[in-house]
Amino acid sequence: MKHFIKGFLFGSVATLGAVAGAAMSFKKKVVEPIEDEEQRFEDNRKKAARKSRSAHQ
């Protein structure tokens, strides 16, 4: 029974580690590039609004 408990705990920790690693990898590869692109669009929109206002003064 002692070996079963050690194996179960090790398996649980390894599974949790794998899930956490997969989540971090997904965030790094998918979510962050989308957020960066949205931020770039927002910055370009702000620049365009400033240019538009300065052109009409």
C-alpha positions in Angstrom: 0.0 0.0 0.0 2.9 2.3 0.7 4.2 2.1 -2.9 0.8 2.8 -4.2 0.4 6.0 -2.2 3.9 7.2 -3.3 3.1 6.4 -6.9 -0.3 8.0 -6.8 1.2 11.2 -5.3 4.0 11.3 -7.8 1.6 10.8 -10.6 -0.7 13.5 -9.4 2.2 16.0 -9.0 3.5 15.1 -12.5 0.1 15.5 -14.1 -0.4 18.8 -12.4 3.0 19.9 -13.6 2.2 18.9 -17.1 -1.1 20.7 -17.1 0.5 23.8 -15.7 3.3 23.7 -18.4 0.7 23.2 -21.2 -1.3 26.2 -19.9 1.8 28.4 -19.7 2.9 27.3 -23.2 -0.6 28.0 -24.6 -0.6 31.5 -23.0 2.9 32.3 -24.4 2.2 31.0 -27.9 -1.4 32.0 -28.5 -2.7 34.6 -26.0 0.2 37.0 -25.7 0.6 37.5 -29.5 -3.1 38.4 -29.7 -2.8 40.8 -26.9 0.3 42.4 -28.4 -1.5 42.8 -31.7 -4.5 44.4 -30.0 -2.2 46.8 -28.2 -0.5 47.7 -31.4 -3.9 48.4 -33.1 -4.9 50.6 -30.1 -1.7 52.6 -30.3 -2.1 53.1 -34.0 -5.7 54.3 -33.5 -4.5 56.8 -30.9 -1.8 58.1 -33.2 -4.3 58.5 -36.0 -6.7 60.4 -33.8 -3.9 62.8 -32.7 -2.8 63.3 -36.3 -6.4 64.0 -37.4 -6.9 66.6 -34.6 -3.6 68.3 -35.4 -4.4 68.4 -39.1 -7.6 70.3 -38.5 -6.3 73.1 -36.3 
